[in-house]
Every structure is written in structure tokens, then in C-alpha cells.
């Protein structure tokens, strides 16, 4: 079914328009938008990794949420800005402009329905800047709209305790963490017999890259033909379940915090006048 990992009663598209219109306290109801991608993840993982992980984490977080915290997930965005992987079959990419317009139009729809808190849970490392741009644009359009873009993995979790120091330092794609959590969420899509290890060379400038990660723009094929940037071989389903549980606990707490949060909102007419007069920056000071 369309709700995937999300409990059906927490899945916004399953409500009728009249049910949505009648929801109490919509201003503090948290709408969660999982935002993934469809792109290569090496020979051992499916192209749906980023979408599966962000929607899986969101679903498990909502399942842990107390009943008195109003929050709903939307259907995930399954296509993202994935040009760095376009040399590999199976990658489907949008331009940054298309993704930004998509995010803005979804945000406008959420706002128009009466909601004022939108949480974007981004599962793809190639597009956080687009999420941030969209959040800022929506904030400028609507002074009472709280839009939070955040990465799926940037929450307290236990993944690091299973990884080597090299993995923590250099892995970027289809490595230990993603493979482990996929073994927990969608084991039938993982082919560990095809997993390979591949790390990028350390970037030869300590000033531009103290940790050795590439400081310049890169594409996945710059680091070899497999599409893997890391070491998936030590990953296990048990590790994946532990990582998933830790992320779900953290995200459930974050959603509850966002529900309780009261962020200062500008008067709409004042905000609109400032915007049209070209003095938005001054109005934010």
C-alpha cells in the first residue's frame, strides 16, 4: 500500500479533504515530507535506497510517537537531484530548478490546507542545499510558516559504533551504514554477494580538506566503476535494526519538539509589505 512504513492513521493522503479541514490545531500539527532519490547505490543495493531509508525512518518514528502529538507523513518524493550518479543506469534525476519548484509547490499546498509546520526529512546527500533554499523561500512568502529541512542521518544514532575509522572518515555512498539499514528495512532488495569495497583517494590539500574528503565537485564515476564509496561488507541486519531504532527514537523526539515549538511569526500584512518593497532583509533584522 501507499503508506509503506508509515502507520495508516499517520498517513495524510489517507484522510479525506473534509477530515483534513476538520483537524484541530492544524497550526501546530507537524506535516512530515520524506524526500529521497532514485539513483545507483552500487551493485548490491537497489536504486531506491535514499527513498526507502528516509520514508522508513519517518514511518518508524511516527509509529513511536505518542497519540497526543498530531503529526502526519506525506507520500515520499522519490526523485531528486542526482546528477552525480547519472553515468549509471537506473539513476533518475531532476534538475535543481525542477526540484526546487516541486518543493515550493508542495509547501504551498501544505500551507493552503491550513498547516504551519513542515518537516522535510531529506535522504539524499546531493540536495540539502535545494531543501534549504525552498525552506527560505517559503518562509519569505509566509511569515507564519515554520519549514525545517534536515537530513535523515543527522540525528543521534548508533551507526558510528559499528564503523571503522576509515569508513567514518571517507565513506559517502552505499557503504556500511546504508547497507546495514537496508538489510533491516528491505532485505529482499540487498545482494550482499555483489558488495564491494571502494574508497576515494584522500584529497591532496589539508587546508581545503582537513579530513581528506573531496573538496571539489565530484561524480560517482570519478572513484571507480562500482558506484560504491565506502565499505558495505561488514554490514549486518542486526546492526541495521539497531541503527533504525536509534534514528526512529531521535526523530520521534524531534517531531514532538516541533509540535510544541512556538516560533515568532511576523504579521502577514507587515511581512507582505516588506517583501514587496524590497526590504525583506531589513525586516528580518
Buried (B, 14 or more C-beta within 10 A) or exposed (E): EEBBBBBEEBBBEBBEEEEBEEBEEBEBBBBBBBBBBBBBBBBBBBBBBBBBBBBBBBBBBBEBBEEEBBBBBBBBBBBBBBBBBBBBEEBBBBEBEEBBEBBBEBBBEBBEBEBBBBBBBBBBBBBBEBBBBBBEBBBBBBBBBBBBBBBBBEBEBEBEEBBEEEBBEBBBBBBBBBBBBBBBBBEEBBEBEEBBBBBBEBBEEEEEBEEBBBBEEBEBBBBEEBBBBBBBEBBBBEBBBBBBBBBBBBBBBBBBEBBEEEEEBBEEEEBBEBBEEEEEEEBEE
